[in-house]
Amino acid sequence: MTTRRQFLTTAPIESRVRQATALRAAQSWRAVLANWIARLIDWIQSRHRARRTFAESTALDARMLADIGLSREAVEPAARCGRLRERRSDRASR
């Protein structure tokens, strides 16, 4: 009779549910960590790219900058954003 009662208990099922829940939580935690690391790597790469572009652009003389449509003060925003931002007064004059 005792073996039959042990057979009818839900302990093995509950144990499996707990294990599955713990596994999902671990996978979720790993996914969050992997996502955070990927975003950190992307941010570092973009900062490195911007610094390299800024260094290359500041090495150009004023005439070369004018040829590509940049001024000295527009070099940093263009390097950081990847394009030259238009001022509102420039857009209004068009």
Secondary structure, 3 states (H helix, E strand, C coil): CHHHHHHHCCHHHHHHHHHHHHHHHHHHHHHHHHHHHHHHHHHHHHHHHHHHHHHHHHCCCHHHHHHCCCCHHHHHHHHHHCCCCCCHHHHHCC
